[in-house]
C-alpha cells in the first residue's frame, strides 16, 4: 500500500456511500472493500474513515448499530439510509462531471 493514493475527503464520502449501498458493514470491511475494488490503488486511513462515517451519521446519510463481526468481535455496523441513497446519487453525478472535466484538461491537445 506504499504506492496507494491519499483520498480527498469528498472522494472518501462518495466511496463509503457506494460501498454501503446494499450492504451493512463495519468500518474495517468498508475500508477493505474500497481497497479491493480499487485493486490497492486507494488506501483508507482509519482516522479519515471514522471521521467520515461520524459526519455522515450526523447528517443522516448512514445509521449504525452494534453487532458482531465474523471474528466474533463486537463492532459498529453502518448502513445507508434513504437520505444517504439520495446523497449517493448527487455525489455520483458530481464526481462523474468533475472527472470528465479533469480528463478533458489532461487530454493531449491537437493544436
N, C-alpha and C positions, 0 to 999 in steps of 0.2 A: 504494500500500500504506500510505499515511499513515493511512487510516481503518481498517486491519486491526486485529484484536484480538490481544492478547498471549495466548499459550497457557499454561495451567497445566500443570505437569509431568505429572500423571496423564492429562490430556487428550492431551498430545503422545504419550505412550506408546501409548495405545489407537489413536490415528490412524496412528502409524507401523506398528503391528502390522497394522491393517486394510489399509493401503496395501501392505504386503509380502505379504498373503495372495494366493498365486498368482503373485507377481512376484518377480524377483531384480533389485534396483535399487541404484544408487549413491546417495549422500546427496543430491546436487543433484536427482536425479529424484524422490526421496521428497518433498522439500520442494516441488518444482514440482507434483507431483500433489495434494498437500494443498491448496496454493493454488488450483489449478484446480478441484478438487472442491468447495471452499467458495466459489467464484467471487470469490476475493480477500479474503474476509472474515477468514480466518485466515492469518497470516503465520508462517513458521517461521524463527527465527533460527538461524544456523549453529552457534553455540556450544551452544544448547539441543538442537539436533538430534543433534549428535555425542555430547554427554553422555548423552542418552537411548539412543542406539544402543550406546554402550560399556557402559552399565549393563545393558541388555537382553542384550547378548552375554555379559557376566559371569554373568548369571542363566540363560543357556542358552536364551533365548527366540528369539534370532536368531544366525545364523552368518554369517561373512563370508569372502570370498576376493578376490584381486586379479583384475582383468580390464581391458578397455579400453572406454571409453565410445564412443558414436557418433562423437565428435570424434577418436577415436584416442588420447586422453589416458588414461593409466593411472589407474584408480580402484578403490576398495574397494567391492565389491558385497555387499549384505546380502540374506539370505533368512530366511524364517520356519522355525523348527524345530517338531517335534511339540509340545514343551512350550510353545512360543510360540503354537501354534494353540489349545492348551487355555487359555492365559492370555488370548488374544483373546476366547474365549467368556466367560470370567469377567469380564473388564474390560467387555465389551459389555453384559452383563447388569447389572453395577453401574452403568454410566453411564446406561443406559435407566431404571433405577429412580431414580437421582439426578435425572435430567432431568424425569421425571414428577413427582417430589416438588416440585422448584423451580417447575415450571409450575403445579401446584395452588396454591402460595402466591401466584404472580403473577396468577392469575385474579381478575377482579373478583368481589367478594362480592355476593350478592344479599340481604343482610340489610337 
